[in-house]
Amino acid sequence: MLITDEYKKYKRILRYYLLRVILSGIEALPVRVLPKLKLLLIKIFPIFWKKEFMSAEKFLPAEFAQKKDFILKKMLENQVLTILEVLLYEKLVKEKKNFVTVVGKEHIDHAIELKKGIIILTAHYCNWEVLGYELVKMGLPLVVVARAQAVSQMTELMNSYREKRGVKVLMSDTVTDALSVLKSGGTLGLLTDLNAREHGYQVDFFGKKASFYSTPVVLSVRSGASVIPTFIERTSEGNLVVRFEEPIIWAKNETMKQRIQKYAICYEKAFRNKPQFWCWFHERYKFAELGKAR
């Protein structure tokens, strides 16, 4: 068992250094090569992404059966474009007119006026990394709660891209640290679309029970911060659109489970509208029974 774990560790480290060389090479390229580079990586990516692709096919809800091949193909393309857009972000913004546009900014403006902090509720959907960069450009003091990767070097690499573009990273899931951000008038970015297992509550998600974190609810109630569902989507022209939705309102008589169901519905609505943008390979339903039932 120990030998197996050590093997996996060194394999991940080797993969990281190989990836770092490739990424450095891509960063040096001009934007005009992006279309050809995208086609090349779409051919190569499945070699390293076979397990994830098989998982996505398994976890895709039955309601998408007729569009399964299209969704999986576009999901792969989205993963490739997300990487390229992160690496070439400054060049894309400079050379591509209207690369990123914003819809629903009035919801953010109203939340700013309240002066109680803002919770950006988003997901591993389309290009969530570029979403963070754009929020900073809008003048929002953004702090994102991130989780460590299997290899520490990979965590440092991902955070380096965020931090050099003005996104502050909170490598902690403590309520105290997150509350301090909100109470100082800051903006907290939360991606709570992943499996919470025993740390969450069981709610309905695409017709099955899934465990979701209570974090957005707890932080919002304690701080008074607005919870604004926010999604970034790619257009047919290859540009990106940031969409701010109306803030989620909690009723006084609601249970924690009912409130979590409210925000889970926001995720489900977005993923159903553009299913090709979400990472369906996440084991969303595994150990859902470990979550609180009420």
N, C-alpha and C positions, 0 to 999 in steps of 0.2 A: 504493500500500500504506500509506504514511504517512498519507495523507488518510483512508483507511478506518479505520485504527486510532484516529486523532484523533476521527473521527465517533463511533465506538463508545464512546470514553471519555466524550465530552460527553453522549452519549445516556444512559449509565449514571448520570452525575452528575445529569442532569435527572430521571431516574427516581427517584433517591434522594431528592431534595428533594420531589418530589411524594408519594412514599411517606411521608416524614417528616411532612408535613402531615396525611395521612390517619391515620397511627398516633396522632398527638397527639389528633386528634378522637375516635378510638375509646377511648383511655385515659380520657377524661373521661366516658364513658358508664357508666350503672349496669349491673349484671350482668343485670337482668331483660330487657334488650334483646338479649342474646346469641343466643337462638334465631332471632329475625327477622334479626339482623345476619348470622348464619351462612348463612341461606338467600339473602340478598342477595349476599354475597361468593361463594357457590358459583356463582351466575349470572355474576358479573363475572370471577372468577378465570381461567376458561379463555381469556379474551381475551388475557391477558398470559402465560398458561401453556401456550399451544398447542404449542410445541416440546417441552416437557417431557412433556406428555400423549401426544404421538405417539411419543416415545422410550420411554415406559413401556409402551405397547402393543406396541412392537417387541421390547423386551427381556424381557417377561414370559415365563417358561418355559412350554413346551408343556403341562406337567402341570396348569396352571391355566386351560387353554383354555375349559373349560365354565363357569368362574366369572369369566372375563375382565372382562365388563362390570361385575359387582358389585365386583370388586377395584379397578378403575380409578375407579369412582364413589366408593367409600369412601376411596380414597387421596386424591382431591381434597378430600373432606370433611375428612379428617384434617389436610391441610395448612392448610386454613382454620381449623379448631379450634385447631391448634397456635399459630398466630399470635394468635388471640383470647385463648387461655389465657395466653400470655406477657404480653400487654398488660394483661390484667385479673387477673393472678395473685393479688395481695393481696386484691382484692375477692371473688374466687371462694373463696379459702381461708376468708375471714371469713364469707361468707354461705351457702356450700354445705357441708352436713354431710358428713363423710367424703369430701371431694373427692379426697383422696389417701390410700390405705391401703398397707401394706407386707406382703409375703409373703417368708419365707425370711430374716428378719433374723438368725437364728442363725448364718448363714454369715459375716455381717459381724462379729458379736460375737466369733466364734472368731478371725477374722483380726486383730481389734484386740488380742486377748490375745497374739498372737504378736509384736507390736511390731516388725514388719518392713515396715510400709507396706502399702497396699492399691492394687491396680490394678482400677478399675471398667472392665470391657470392655463397652462398649455400642455403639449404632449410631444412624444417622439413621432412627429407628424410633419411631413414635407421637410423643409429645412429649418428646424427649430434653432439651430445654431445662429443662422443669419438673422432670425427673428430677434435674438438677444442683441446682436450688433445694431440692428435698426432701432430698437428701443432706446439704446444709449444715444444714438444720433438724434433722437427726438427730445433728448434732454432729461430722460428719466434716470435717476441714480439706481441702476439695476444691480441687484445681488441675486445670484442663482444658487439654489441648493443643489449640490452635485454629489454623486456617490463615487467611491473609488473604483477603479477598474481592477481587473485581476493582476495586472502588472503595474507597479507604481510609476514606471517611466511613461506608460500610456496615459495615466491620469495627468501627469505633469505636462505631457504634450498637448492634450486636449485643453487643459486649463490655460496653457500659454497662448493659444489662439484667442480664447475668450478675453483674457486679461489685456492683451495688447490692443484689443478693440474696445476697451473700456468696461467690460463686464467683470464685476467682482464675483468671486466664487466663495461660497460658504461650504466647506467640506465638513458639514456637521448636520445632524438632524435634530438638534436640541431646540425645543420650543423657545427657550430663553434667548438664544442668539438670533433666531428669526424674528422674535417679537421686538428686539432692540432695533432691528432694521426698520420695521414698520413704524414704531413709535417715534423714530427720528425723521419720519416723513419719506422714507425710502420706498423703493419698489422691489418686491420679492418675486422671483420667478420660480414657479413650482411645476414640475412635470410628475403628476401623480397618476399616470395612466398604467404604471407597471403593477405587478402582482404584490399586494401587501401581505399575503399569507396570514400568519397569526397576528400580525400587527394592525390588521384592518377590520373592516366590517363587510359582511356578505350582502351584496346588492345585485340587482338584475343587470346583466350586460349582454346584449344580443341573445336574449332568451335563456341564458344560463347564469348560475350564481358565480360571482367573481368577488374577490376581496380587494377593497379600495381603502386607501389611507384616509384618516380623519383630519390630517394636517391642515388642509385649506380651511376647514370649518373651524377648528380650534383656534387657529391664528386669527381668522377673521372676527370671530366672536370676542376674543380677548382684546383685540386691538381696535376694532371698529373699522378695519381696512376693507375697502371694496374688493370683491373677488370678480375679476373680469376675465371670462373665457376668451382666449386669444389664439388664433390659428393663422398660420402662414401657408399660402397655397401657390402652386405654380400654374401659370397660364399656358395656353397652347403656343404662345409666342416665346415662351421661355423666361418670362419675367416672373416676379413674385409679388403677391398681394398679402399684406398684413390685415387681418380682419379682427377688429375688436367687437365683441358682442356686449349686450346689455349685462350689467353686473347681476350676479346671483343674489337674490334676496332671501334671507332666512326668516321664516315665520316663528313667532315666540313659542308656539305649542308643538313645534316639530321635534322629533327625536333625532339623535345623531345619525341613525341609519337613514332616516328620511332626507336629511340634509345631504348626506353623501350620495344618496340616490339622485338628488337634484343635479349635482355636478357630474355624476357618471352619465346622466342623460345628455349633458352637453357634449361629452366626448362621443357618445354613441351617435348623436345627430351629425357631428362633423365627420366621423369615420364612415358613416353610411352615405353621406353626400359625396365624398371623394375617397372611397376605400383604398385606392391605389397609393395614397400618401402615408398610410399608417404602417408601422412595422408589425405585421401580423405574426411574425415568428416568435413573439414573446409568449411564454407559457402562462397565458392570462388566467386560466381556470384551475391550474394545478394547485392542490391543497387549499382550495377556496373554503372548504369546510372548517379550516382552522380559524378563519375570521369570525368575529363576533356575529351572532345571529340577530341580536337586537340591542 
